[in-house]
């Protein structure tokens, strides 16, 4: 797992790319499972949070596109 910071790129955007890659690979979920017991409701809550975030971003993008 590696992210190369491009010339002229802010460190924050590189960290965001790293975070996306970690989430895509499911590394944190695997780590959490091995660390301690995780209930089913936790996964439901996480999925709901992710969908909520995606919907919010999509709505914001639509609003920006209309202007």
N, C-alpha and C positions, 0 to 999 in steps of 0.2 A: 504494500500500500504506500504510494508515494504521490506527491503533487509537486510539480516543479513550478516555482514562481517565475512568471514571465517578466521580461524587461518592461519596466514602467507599470507593473501591476501592483495594486495595493495588497498588503498582506492579508487584509480582511477578506478580500474576494478569493484569495488562494485558500484561506481557511474554510470558506464556504464550500469551495470545490471539494476539499478534503472531507468535510462533513457529509456532503452529498454522496461521495464515494463510499464512506463508511456505512451510511444508511443503506445504500444500494446493496452492499455486500452482506449486510445483516450482522456485522461484527459485534455491535453493542448488544443485540438481542441474544446472540450466542453467549456472550460474556455474562449477561444477566442470568441466563438459564443455569450456567455452571456455578455462578456465585451463590445463589440462593433460590428457594422455591418461588415461582411466579404463578399467580392465579390466572385463570382464564379471563376474568373480568379485566385484568390489567391489559391484556392484549386487545380486548374490545375497546377499552378506553383509549389506548394508543392509536388504534386504527381510526377511531372517531376523531381524535385530535388531528391526525394527518389529513383526513378528508376535509375537516373544517378549514384547515390552513389552505388546502388547494382550492376550495370553493371561494374563500376570501380573496385569494390572489387572482383567480379567474375573473371574479366580479370586478376587482380593481382594474384589471387589464381591459375588460370590456368598457368600463367607464372612461379610461384613458383613450381608448380607440375611438370612442364616439366624439370626443372633443376635437 
